[in-house]
């Protein structure tokens, strides 16, 4: 397959485990700078450290918000977004309110996303909306993508990687069919090898979230 950009530029090099320590974040940033990944994706408490470590580097910093459940208040998500952007985040990966979506409270879901989008925009940051596909029906996945677009998000993202399943090529293809070229699609959760990464890109993924980015890129050169 012909990639639209170098493989390394698809990756948000990710470390979101609850027991991550600063030394591991330092290693994450060092790897991202070495392999020139698109970004690092971290919990918001580590954004400032990443900003310091990646100062002068083209590697962007993404922070997760409302992670991993998405069930906090809209104002809490907006506040966390503001904090992360002040510390240097240029991308925000937010989790939707999944219960609100499943109960048909679509206005709330849209407004929840928009509050984060509007806050991020003040700092020139963009938003990826994590819809947690493993918990949704296909109809709900479509609706989540539509609401994300209406709210002004830049990307829709499959998964947190912390629920009952991760990205599938079928979900990526479905999401891409909904958003077309108007939004990008990020596949995340369970992408641990070169073959899976290529399958996600083939299905329509513009970005990949992975903790195994180094191994995947290295194996592509074997």
N, C-alpha and C positions, 0 to 999 in steps of 0.2 A: 504494500500500500504506500501511497505517497503522502507523507506528512506535510501539513501546511506550515510547519515551523520545526526547528530542531527538537528532538524528543525531550531534552532537559527543560525546555521552555513551557512544557505542558504542566510541570509539577509545582504544586504547593507542598513543600517539604514540611511534614507535619509531626508535631509531638504534643499530644493533648492529654496524656495520662495524668491521673490525679497525683501519682507519686513522682512525677518528673521533678528533678532538682536542677538548680542553676547550671551545674556542670554539664548536664545533658543538653540544656538549651544552648550553651556555648558551643557544644559539638554540632548541634543542629545548624547553627548559624555558620560555623566554619565549613561544614559540608555544602551548605547552600551557596556560599561564596565561591568555593572551589569548583563546584559543578554548574554554577550559574543557573540555578533553578529560578523559576519565575518569582516564587515567594517562599517565606516560611509561614506556617500557620500555627499559632500558639494560643494558650489561654491568656486572657487580658492582663493578668498580673505580670506576665513576662514581656509585654510589648516594649516597655522602656529599656529593658536589658537588651532586647533584640535591636532596638534603634541604635543603641550605643555600639553594639558589636558590628552592625552592618552599615554604620555611617560611611558614606562615600561609595557604597556598593549599589548596583542597580537592582539587587534583590529586594522585593517589596515585603512588607510585613502585614500579615493578615491576623486578625483576632477573632475568636469565636465569641458570640454574645447569646445570652439565654441558653447556654450550652450545659448539658446535652438534651434537656427535656423540653425547652421552649415554653415552659408553663409558668414563668414568672410574669409580673405585670409589664405592660407596655412601657410605663415610665421607668421601670428598672432596666429594661433593654435599652432604652434611649440613653439613660445615665451611663450604663456600661459602655455604650458606643462612644459617648462623649469622652469618657475617661481614656478609652483605647486610642481614639484619634488624637487626643492631646499628647499622648505618649508616643505617637508616631505611626499608628496603624493607617494604612492606605486602603485596606480592604477589610470588610466586616462580614463574617460568616455567621448569620443569625438563624436560629431555629424558630420555625413558625409555632404558633399555638395549635398543636395537633388536635386537641380536644375540641377547640372552637371550630376547626375545619370540619371535623367528623360530625359535629352537631349541626352543621349548616349555618353557622354564624359567620358568614362570609365578609360582611362589612367589618367585623372586628378583626378578622385575619388580615384583611387589606390595610386597615388603619394601623395595626400592630407593625406590619412591615414598613409602611410609609413613615411611621415615626422614626424608625431606625434609618431609613433612606434619607430622610430630611436632615437628621442630625449628622450623619456621615457626610452629606453633601457640603455642609458648612466648612468641612476640613478638606474638601476635594477627594474624599474617599468614596469607594463604591461598595455595593452590598451584594453578597451572594445569599440566597434564601435556601436554607436546608429544609426540605419538605419531608424527610424521613420516610422514603418510599416503602420500606418494609412494613409500615403500619397503615398504609393506605390502599384503597381499591384503585383500580385504573382510573375510574371516574374522578376520584378524589385527587389523584396525581395531576390529572388534566386541570382540574379547578385550581389547585395550588399554584400551578405554573401560570395560569391566567391571572390570578390575583397578584402574583409576584410582579408580573409585567405591568398590571394596572397601577401598582404601588411605586413603580419606578426603579425596581431592582435591575442590576446589570447581569446577574447570573442566577440560575436555579441549580441547586445541588442535591444530589440523591440522598445523602445519608450523613449521620454523625459518626458512624462506625462504632457507636456505643449502644445500639439497640439490638433488635433480633436479627438483623441482616444488613448487608452493605449494598454496594452498587451491583446492578446487573445490566448487561448490554440491552436487554429488553426495556428496562426502565429508562435508560439513557436515550434509546431510540424514540420512545414514547414522548419524553420530555422535549426532545429536539423537534419532533413533529408538531408540537404545540407552539413552541417559541420561535421556530425557524431561525432566521439570522438576526432577529431583533434582540434576542438575549443569548448569552452563552450558557452552556451546560457544563457543570462540574460533576464528575464521577468521583465518589470517595467511599471508603469502607471496603476492605478486603482486596485491594489491588496490591498484590505482593510479588508479581512476576511480570516479565516482559510480554508474554503472550496475553495476559489479562489486560495489561495497559493498552496494547494495540487493539484488542477487541473493543475496549471502551471508546477509543478514538475513532475506530471504524464505525461505531454505532452513532457517533455524533458528539462525543465529549470534546470540549475545547480546553478543559483544564482537568487535571487529575490530582486528587488529594491522597497522599501516601506517606507512610513512615519508611517504606522500603525503597524510596526514590533512588538512592545511591546504587543499591543492588540491581534495580531494574535498568538503570542507565548503563551500568557496567556490563551487565549481561547482554545488552544490545550490541556491545562492541566485541563480544566474544566470537 
